[in-house]
Amino acid sequence: MTAEAVIDLNGEPVSIGGAVRNDWRLPEVEALFALPFNDLLFQAQSVHRRWFDPNEVQISSLLSIKTGACSEDCSYCPQSARYDTELQGETLMPVEEVLAAAQRAKQQGATRFCMGAAWRSPKNRDIRCVADMVKGVKALGMETCVTLGMLTDEQTQRLKASGLDYYNHNLDTSEAYYSEIITTRTYQDRLETLRRVREAGINVCCGGIVGMGEGDDDRAGLLWQLATLPAHPQSVPINMLVRVEGTPLAEAETLDLFEFVRTIAVARVLMPKSHVRLSAGRNEMSDEMQALCFLAGANSIFYGEKLLTTDNPVADSDLHLFERLGLYPQST
């Protein structure tokens, strides 16, 4: 059996190994999830090797440049003003402090610096400050990414003019399950922001969160939505829910770890040229689980002790794991 002829449980082929498609059908995605674990990982690794160096990992660093006091009601998020998570809100950081943090991240090996602000929608004055941050980080020789919430056309063009490389705006989950997680903006709102970013010529960073009580069909639905956008997101972060006390999902049932690995693998098959990022939740993953994720096609991580407000493995532990697995950071 080759990567071009993996068969589902009904004896039907479910994928052409590594072809870039935007016409995936939902039953095809569900069939990939239903494959025996070994068959799925074989297919994902085969696709991965077609498009990437299988032992190279892109490293990004993420900084919260404006923390807390967000008006949204995202059930997973400790930065929502609606939940008592004991998180101290902070105003937008000065540009100089952001650039100092970016310099430290570069010295630790990060090639992309991501800046996140807890806004529903930024004001134009906020965009001017963020544009200065983007220009400064670019001057350090790093790729830039921001996540700021919903954007207007004018704001998107301002960010493009500043030299922004990537804009992160996750779909979070399937459209069917979305209203169970968020009510303060619609799924279409998110798709509209992605359209603006894509049409402005900014690379799209878009993925979701699993382990929020969704079903198998919702994980399939999320990846189907991403894989049928007019262009695949250049970066696809797959997050494991970090359960934070005080949020509605604090007591959510832990997702089976093999289901998380399956999600990584299916994302790799559906979006073969995208960087699939192993994102939030790594602090609760064993080295063995992370190794399976890399085998399944993950080839990007966030580096550093914090992901916005939640813990992340320290850089030294990541480097040690890389050494044990024979992995190495992407150089550019």
N, C-alpha and C positions, 0 to 999 in steps of 0.2 A: 504493500500500500504506500503510495507516495503522497507528498503534500498536496498534489493536484487532485487527489482522489480519495480524500477522507470521507468515510461513509457514516451516515447516522444509523440509529437503531432500526430504521425501516428499510435499510439498504439503499438509500438515496444519497448522492453526493451533496455536500453542504457548502463547499467553497471551492473556488479556483485559487490555488495557493499563491497568495501575495498580490493578486490583481487589485488595482485601485478602483473601487466602485463607489458610486453614490446612489445605486439603485437597489440596495439590499431590501429584501422583503422581511417583515417581522418573523414569519415562520422559519426563515433561514437562520436568523439570529437565535431563535429559541432552539433550533436543532443543534447549533453549535454548543449552547449551554448544556444540552442533553447528552453530548458525546461522553464516552468513558474518559475519565480524567487523563489517562496516559495518551489517548488519541488526541485530545484537545491540546495538551501541552506539546505534543510532537508537531502538530500543525502550527501552533503559535510560534514555536522556536524555528521551524522551517521558514515561515514567513518573515520572522525577525531577521534571520541571516540573509535573506534576499535583499533587504534594504539597509541594514545597519551592521556595523562591527558588533558582534554579539557580546563582546567583553568591555565595551565602552559605555560609560554612564555620564550623562549630562548633569551637572550640579548647579542648582539654583539656591539662592538665599532669599528668605522672605522677612520683611520688616513691617511691623504695624506702624504706619506713620501718623495715624489718627485712630485712637482706641476708644471703643465703647460709645454709649449714649445713642445708639442707632434706633431709629423709629420703626424698623421692620420687626416682624414677629417670627422670623425663622426659628423653628422649634429646636434646632441643634446649637444655636449660636449664643455664647455667653456675652456677646457684645450688644445684644438687644436691651434697650432701656426698659422693656416690659418684664424682664426676669431679674430676680435677686440672686446674682452669682458672685457678689462681693468684688466684682471687677471695678477698678477705679478708672473712670473715664479720663481721657487725655485729649488735649487739643492738638491740632496739626503741628507736627514737629518742625523746628527750624530747618531750613535747607542745609545749613552747615553740619548739623548733627546727622542728617540722613546721609550726606556724602561721606562723613567719617565712618559710619556703619558700613557703607558700601566698600570703602577702602579696606576695612577689616575683613569683610567677606571675600574680597578678591585675594587677599593675602592667604586666606584659608583654602583657596582653591575654587571658589564659585566663579562661574563664567556669566551667570545671569543674575541680576539683582531685581527682586520683585518687591513692590511697595503696595501695601494694602491699607485702605482707609474705610472705616465703618460709617459709610454714608448710604442713604437710599439713593440720592442723586447729589452730586457735588454742585456747589455754586460756581459761577464763573471765576470769582476771585480765588477759589480753591484750585481751579484748573491752572490758573497762572502760576501759583506756587508749585504745583506738581510738575508743570512743564519745566520750571527751573531745576527741579530735582532730576528730571529725566536728562536734561542737557548735561548736568554735572556728572551723573553716573556714566553717560555715554563718553564723556571726556576721559574717564578712567579706563576706557577700553572694554567695558562690560556691556552685555545685552541688557535691555531694560524691559520691565513688565510692571503694569499697575493694575489694581482692581479697586474701582471707585464707585461701583453701582451703575445705575442707568445714566446714559449720556444723551445730550442733544447733538444734532449735526454739527453745530458750531464748536462744541466742546471736543467732539471727536476729531475735527479738523485741526484744532489747536494742539491736541496731543500728537497727531501725525506730524505737524510742523516742528514739534520739539524733538523729533527723532525717535519717538516711542517704537519699540520693536514688537511688543506683545501686549494685548489687553486680555485680562482674565475676567470671565463672566460665566460662572458655572450654571448649568441647568439644574443641578442638584439631584433630580430624580426623574422618573417618567412623568409625562403630562397627566396620566391617569391618577397618579398618587400625589401629585404636586400640592393640591389643596389641603392634604392632610398635614403638610409640613409648613406651608407658607400661605398667608391670605392677603398680605399687604402689597403684593404685586403679582401679576399674572404670568403664566408661562409665555404668553405672547409678548409681554413686556421684555422678557429675557431674550427671546428670539429677535425682537426688534433691535435691541442693543447690539447683538451679535451681527445683525445685518449692517448696521451703521459702521461697526468696526471693520468688518470684512470689506465693505465697499470703499472705505477710506484707505485701504491698502495696508492696514495694521494686521500683523499675525494674530490669530485667535488662539487663546488658551481657554479651553472649556471642557469640563468633565462633570463629576458629580460625587455624591456621598452614598455609600452603601452601609447597611446595618441600622437603618432608621425605622425598621419595622416593615419595610416594603417586601413584596413577594418576588419570586423568581421572575414573573412576567414583567415586573417593574424594572428590574435590572436589565432585562432584555430590551424593554421599551426605551430606557435611557440611552443605551448604546446604539439602538436602532436610530433614534433621533439624531444623535451625533454623527453617525455614519451616513446619514442621508441629507445632511446640510449641503448647500451648493458646493462647498469645499470642506474637506475634513479639517477640523481644528489642527493647527500645527503642534500644539501641546494638549494632551488629554490627561489632566490630573484625576486619579482615582483615589478617593479619600475613604478611609474607614472611620465611621462615626467615633468621635471622642466624646464620651458621655460626661457632661459637666453638671455638677450639682446645681440645682436651681433652674435648669432648663427643662422643658417638657419631655425631652428625650433622655433625661438623666438615668432612668431605669430601663431603657430599651434593652431587649434581649440581645446578647452578643451573637453576631453573625458567625456561622460556621466558617472557619478559616479557609477551608477548601473552596467555599463559594466565593470568597474574596479573590483567591488565586484564579478561579474560573473567570471572574469578571475581568481581571487583567488580561488573561489569555484571549478572551473573545474580543476585547478592545483592540488587541494587537492584530488579530485576523481581519477585523472589519476596517481598521484604519492603519494599513501597513506602513505608511510613510510618516506617521505622526510619532512624536515622542510621547510615550505613555509614562506618566509620572506616578511613582509610588509616593503618595502624599501623606495627609494626616493619618494618625493612628500608628505610625511606625514604632513609637515608643512602647506600644503594647504588643509588638510583633517579635517573635523569636528570630534569631539569625537564620534558622532553618526555613521559617516561613518567608522571610525576605528573599532568601536564595531561590525559593520556588517562584516568587514573583519575578525575579530577574530571568529565570528560566522561561517563564511564561511570556516574556517580552517587555517587561518594564525596563526602561533605559533612561530614567531621569529620577532624581530625588531632590527634596529640599534638605539643605545642609544647615546646621546651626541648632542652638538649644531651644528655640521657640518657633512655632508656626503661628504667627499673629499673637495669640494669647495662650496656646496650649503647648505642652512640652513636646520636644523632639529629641531624638538621640544626639548626643554631643558629637562633634566632628571627629574626635579621636576614635570613637567606637565605629563610626562609618568607615574610616580609613582602615581600621583593623579588619573589618568584615570584607572590604574590598580586597585586601591582601590575601585573606584566606580563600577567597573565591577566584582570585586571579583577574579581578576587574580593575579598571583604571578610569580616572576622570577624563571626560572629553576636554581637549586642550583649547578649543576655540568655540 
